[in-house]
Amino acid sequence: MAISNHFLEGKKIIVVGGGISGCTFVAALRKLWNPSLTPPEIAVFDRNPKNETNTYSMAIHGDSVNGGLVALQQLGVLDDALKHSTFGLKSGEFKMWDANWNELMSTKATPWGNLPTGSIRISRRDLQRILINEAEKGDAMFHWEADCTAVEHMSDGRVRVTVDQGNGVTSAHDCDLLIVADGARSKIRAALRPGDDLKFAGAVQMGGKAHFPRGIPHPVGHNWGIMLSGQGICCYFSAIDQETVVWALSQQKPEPETQPSFPALKQEALRIGHMFAEPFRTIVQSTDPSTGFILAAKDKQPFRHNDEHLRGIVFIGDANHAVSPFAGNGGNLALKDGWDLAENLCRSTTLRDAVSAYDRLGFARAADALKQSHTRIDFAHCMSIKDSLFRAGLATGRWLMRLKGVTGA
């Protein structure tokens, strides 16, 4: 009888979630797997349709080994991602402005290694499409609109997943390794780790997507960033494409209990953001009513896989460690989680060793991202511009950013 050369050779892996972390894992495992060995069978189940409808943009960093651009380069899809960069390679600096659009701070990340840029912005829809296309090049079977609702350990050591296929039809699927990548509100995490939920991070955002067929007003058409009031209010802006910009006005206050109508939301945004100069008002007035939102910033601390009841189960991406919009790092964590787990599974001699190695990387990376996001919430809502900039500088740990005209609160 032949002895397996790898603990996953010829085994079955189920991935719950075909988003950024799930697809990165599938694509990375195919790329890194020893071709002389029989690969594991992979099945991916995702509760959503295949075609991503969410068009918000996200920052993918390349200024350190933990950046998502590094993972995209390792996957071999960096060039495709760069083609879909919102600002291209030579623009799109992160800015901080005062209430009159005077530039207070500007940062452009230094590329790590041989990367061509230190950061890009890309729509989630484009990034998701790129990753799905790469993941589908192998033999993995994707099942869309299939919701994984429960898991249980079997007497033979395998894991059984219950899948709701709609119309009252459910099915059971057994596997040797379960990768949970079903997002911040993971049903699998809720079942296996009750109480490990999202926690309110202390800020509430309201905003939407504004459309400008003739081009986005200066300066948010070519850069992205945050506007500081020095009065406890800030507003974030980022273009999605040449005609659409997302804005999010925020303040520190209790979680909202209800969702107002769009006219009420717009009126409230103009009221609390009254100190911001044009084109703030124009952007708010040009918002598509169907895109309006009020969002309580929430996040969740990461966890390691030490518990016996998680044997054969690994959580990655938001299912393990959700971050709020103030982190600006969720996509990077998802990309690196997917790559790092696949790499350690391929390199290690046991599943326990592989998961321990992944935990050492992923836990520290996510914990640092959450800590930084809480610091950003504090400095973005300061009651003076000088205090905001001082805290921002301390948060980055470096003064490589250009400070301009900081003369008073």
Secondary structure as the mmCIF struct_conf table of DSSP 4:
data_model
#
loop_
_struct_conf.conf_type_id
_struct_conf.id
_struct_conf.beg_label_comp_id
_struct_conf.beg_label_asym_id
_struct_conf.beg_label_seq_id
_struct_conf.end_label_comp_id
_struct_conf.end_label_asym_id
_struct_conf.end_label_seq_id
HELX_LH_PP_P HELX_LH_PP_P1 ALA A 2 SER A 4
BEND BEND1 ASN A 5 HIS A 6
TURN_TY1_P TURN_TY1_P1 PHE A 7 GLY A 10
STRN STRN1 LYS A 12 VAL A 16
BEND BEND2 GLY A 19 GLY A 19
HELX_RH_AL_P HELX_RH_AL_P1 ILE A 20 LEU A 32
BEND BEND3 TRP A 33 TRP A 33
TURN_TY1_P TURN_TY1_P2 PRO A 35 SER A 36
BEND BEND4 LEU A 37 LEU A 37
HELX_LH_PP_P HELX_LH_PP_P2 THR A 38 PRO A 40
STRN STRN2 GLU A 41 ASP A 46
BEND BEND5 ARG A 47 ASN A 48
BEND BEND6 LYS A 50 ASN A 51
STRN STRN3 SER A 57 HIS A 61
BEND BEND7 ASP A 63 SER A 64
TURN_TY1_P TURN_TY1_P3 VAL A 65 ASN A 66
BEND BEND8 GLY A 67 GLY A 67
HELX_RH_AL_P HELX_RH_AL_P2 GLY A 68 LEU A 75
TURN_TY1_P TURN_TY1_P4 GLY A 76 GLY A 76
HELX_RH_AL_P HELX_RH_AL_P3 LEU A 78 LYS A 83
TURN_TY1_P TURN_TY1_P5 HIS A 84 HIS A 84
BEND BEND9 THR A 86 PHE A 87
BEND BEND10 LEU A 89 LYS A 90
STRN STRN4 PHE A 94 TRP A 97
TURN_TY1_P TURN_TY1_P6 ALA A 99 ASN A 100
STRN STRN5 GLU A 103 THR A 107
HELX_LH_PP_P HELX_LH_PP_P3 ALA A 109 TRP A 112
TURN_TY1_P TURN_TY1_P7 GLY A 113 ASN A 114
BEND BEND11 PRO A 116 PRO A 116
BEND BEND12 GLY A 118 GLY A 118
STRN STRN6 SER A 119 SER A 123
HELX_RH_AL_P HELX_RH_AL_P4 ARG A 124 ALA A 135
TURN_TY1_P TURN_TY1_P8 GLU A 136 LYS A 137
BEND BEND13 GLY A 138 ASP A 139
HELX_LH_PP_P HELX_LH_PP_P4 ALA A 140 ALA A 140
STRN STRN7 MET A 141 TRP A 144
BEND BEND14 GLU A 145 GLU A 145
STRN STRN8 ASP A 147 HIS A 153
TURN_TY1_P TURN_TY1_P9 SER A 155 ASP A 156
BEND BEND15 GLY A 157 GLY A 157
STRN STRN9 VAL A 159 ASP A 164
BEND BEND16 GLY A 166 GLY A 166
TURN_TY1_P TURN_TY1_P10 ASN A 167 GLY A 168
STRN STRN10 THR A 170 CYS A 175
BEND BEND17 ASP A 176 ASP A 176
STRN STRN11 LEU A 177 VAL A 180
TURN_TY1_P TURN_TY1_P11 ALA A 184 ARG A 185
HELX_RH_AL_P HELX_RH_AL_P5 LYS A 187 LEU A 192
BEND BEND18 ARG A 193 ARG A 193
TURN_TY1_P TURN_TY1_P12 PRO A 194 GLY A 195
STRN STRN12 LYS A 199 HIS A 211
TURN_TY1_P TURN_TY1_P13 PRO A 213 ARG A 214
HELX_LH_PP_P HELX_LH_PP_P5 ILE A 216 PRO A 217
TURN_TY1_P TURN_TY1_P14 HIS A 218 HIS A 222
STRN STRN13 TRP A 224 LEU A 228
BEND BEND19 GLY A 230 GLY A 232
STRN STRN14 ILE A 233 ALA A 239
BEND BEND20 ILE A 240 GLU A 243
STRN STRN15 THR A 244 GLN A 251
HELX_LH_PP_P HELX_LH_PP_P6 PRO A 254 PRO A 256
BEND BEND21 GLU A 257 THR A 258
HELX_LH_PP_P HELX_LH_PP_P7 GLN A 259 SER A 261
HELX_RH_AL_P HELX_RH_AL_P6 PHE A 262 ILE A 272
TURN_TY1_P TURN_TY1_P15 GLY A 273 MET A 275
BEND BEND22 PHE A 276 PHE A 276
HELX_LH_PP_P HELX_LH_PP_P8 ALA A 277 ALA A 277
TURN_TY1_P TURN_TY1_P16 GLU A 278 PRO A 279
HELX_RH_AL_P HELX_RH_AL_P7 PHE A 280 GLN A 285
TURN_TY1_P TURN_TY1_P17 SER A 286 SER A 286
STRN STRN16 THR A 287 THR A 287
HELX_RH_3T_P HELX_RH_3T_P1 PRO A 289 THR A 291
STRN STRN17 PHE A 293 ASP A 299
BEND BEND23 HIS A 305 HIS A 305
BEND BEND24 ASP A 307 ASP A 307
HELX_RH_3T_P HELX_RH_3T_P2 GLU A 308 LEU A 310
TURN_TY1_P TURN_TY1_P18 ARG A 311 GLY A 312
STRN STRN18 ILE A 313 PHE A 315
HELX_RH_3T_P HELX_RH_3T_P3 GLY A 317 ALA A 319
TURN_TY1_P TURN_TY1_P19 ASN A 320 ASN A 320
TURN_TY1_P TURN_TY1_P20 PRO A 325 ALA A 327
HELX_RH_AL_P HELX_RH_AL_P8 GLY A 330 ARG A 347
BEND BEND25 THR A 349 THR A 350
HELX_RH_AL_P HELX_RH_AL_P9 LEU A 351 ALA A 380
TURN_TY1_P TURN_TY1_P21 HIS A 381 HIS A 381
BEND BEND26 MET A 383 SER A 384
HELX_RH_AL_P HELX_RH_AL_P10 ILE A 385 THR A 396
TURN_TY1_P TURN_TY1_P22 GLY A 397 GLY A 397
BEND BEND27 MET A 401 MET A 401
STRN STRN19 ARG A 402 LEU A 403
#
